[in-house]
Amino acid sequence: MLVRLDDGEIVRADWVVGCDGVHSTVREQTGVAFDGAKYPQTFVILDGEFDTDYAPDESYYLTGPTGVLVVVGLPNGLHRTFASVAPGESVEGVEDTMRRLLAERSPLRIDPVRAVGGGVFRVHRRMAERMRIGRVLLAGDAAHVHSPAGGLGLNTGVQDAVSLAWRLAGVLRADLPADELDCWETERLFVSRRVLAETDAQTRLWLMRGWRRVLRDLAIGVGLRTGLIERVISRRMAQFDLVLPPGGAGVGRLRPGRRMPDVVLDDGRRLHDLLTDHLLVSFGGSAPTELDMDSVPVVVFDNPKLRQTLGVPPNTACLVRPDAVIAAVAHGAAGLARPRTRLASHRMPARKCALR
């Protein structure tokens, strides 16, 4: 296909990946719908140096009768602050408005000293109908945009790219069939829908007023006192418990579609350090020669404590993708053929996404 760049240069490309943001030209040219809505609330943001009692390495979400205030530590001793503005209120000056909102809403001392950036923004929640259109792929804000609640914007876009990179490289090398990219689209649309739903719920919680705000604050208080927020909400926001479709039966904590735990190896390295390609992990009872998979790296663990932690018996093997997601898991000598078949399916001319 032919692609015209901003400077007028025309490039012939086999594949195009649109990572050109919320106003994506690539998405627009493909005609893909980008449906959603805009929140009515206006937010003001100010980055800079503050004389403050807030810790430099923590994030604070503060809610009250007049709105939400967020304070986040940044590198080099800076902080980011952003706050909701009352409906119908205009912002004449970012620094003056933020100074007033900090005085109204902050329970700790925080006085602006030097601003390095700021502005006024509105929040959208939108998602592309498709992320693959033939040889055109959409990623990042070109495919999904949502509230900053939970800090998942950059994470989700980077995940799009990492999950796409090894697949597209395999397609270009002819190691993987092109329909592997359909599986990528299925996974990333699933994640995008979940992120949009969760950030929308958090944003609506931010903006509650009246008796709903009172109930919200009571519930948050209970969650903090009982540790529920730390045990459940934090893991959900970090996506540690996310299981990608279509999932399937697993062994212990190891399940297809789930992130492989980053366990420590005997030499002090971590398992994820080895994920430059697919990796076969065997948990005892099998020597590497018995698990020969055409040069696929094999790691053998014969550590009962580790198996107990992961809930897996001996003779368990799992195939881990380059993006640290478990592709297949099996138990028993006969079952070891399943991970082999899973990898061999990459070399087949066609494959259904349901095999994942």
Steps between C-alpha positions, in 0.01 A plus 500: 500500500608861453527733799538876477698648792452845652791640299346378174729200455324190367610164643403152382433275801378144549351586840392824667464540878306810598635631830411859417280588793140581573466704177654213298526565127558128444174412677313771314630381163386143572151621588498319836243638745634656820188504712461632851429819691656791686456555874336834586761573768796731439838433666797727563855359516823654630848341504786656687694549819293521819581573863305205636460228760391248234749216446692522170451131416128453566170586333206653687135501392301743715123536473278746678181705481639740237671247272805279450868585542788275387863549606766281338875500559713549186876459438747773598302612803196616301133425555196484275172636630165491329153577623142516381345842444143569610249465213454827315811659651749648254876481555659841453850400611631148559743585783257725687218246466716212618634704793141566612392135455802375693416733786138379499553125464842396622531373860882531477715803431567551128601838362602553134859627465581464132272377219645297212176429318125514532171530324130426491356179358187295456491122517373271223413133499519363146600174335566395142258247357794306352873486563589300191381599154683273261864608514422811704515475881402754766667529840515734798283811505415443134300198618378601845492807722362527851516674835841516672342327801726213599789616283429237233532713186871460428501142633224391262666657197838344581329162543345542156845553352681223691227246423509602133878517455585130535198396297568739213867402503396134475268576209774691317740207551228258384525321837140593583188510283344841438189398694711517818423872474129422528578345838685819593195708408271272703722530808557873478132584440419289808754694707385836360137433592601403852722806546230735371241344731723520809627853438144614428383354832786668687435835332132487587599428860723810492216722383226384740313764696243515781406178679684290240825674594436426869443130430809490277719646773363255757570207266854623430560534874391140558720384211803674645447377855444138395780495241251410224623779275861385527416132452247528220481843338876548466543164324213573264644838410842341440328228289688224684183287507406559137435185294505555125248319277429224434678379816433135569582238762830530681704336772519672837560874453620440144221562251504589129448873459637586844828681561786265592639581848847655477676241716867521600738259327783311670759740355320808639338606175123520464294283268375796297863585412498193273189596304654611172295229328270219607628316806411154625496471879509154658430443869699191592500144378611578144846566364553764232583231242155351550343837423690580180285748307709599200737740678235655726675582830408273790517580870465210745403564864528216749420707805216356713446834675451680169261231375304531826481879460365465146282201589647274231605133529814350343499437125317827436613706202382831364580698190551873566466765229755778453259743671499280817151359437450126538412346162448138612539288811489124547563234766640152451725343239218461249390857558843638414405456135246783540756779540695348209185505288425857607838619374486285188168665415696822443661333201172387346357700206175575685379488857191602692527744784302257716813287530650755736 
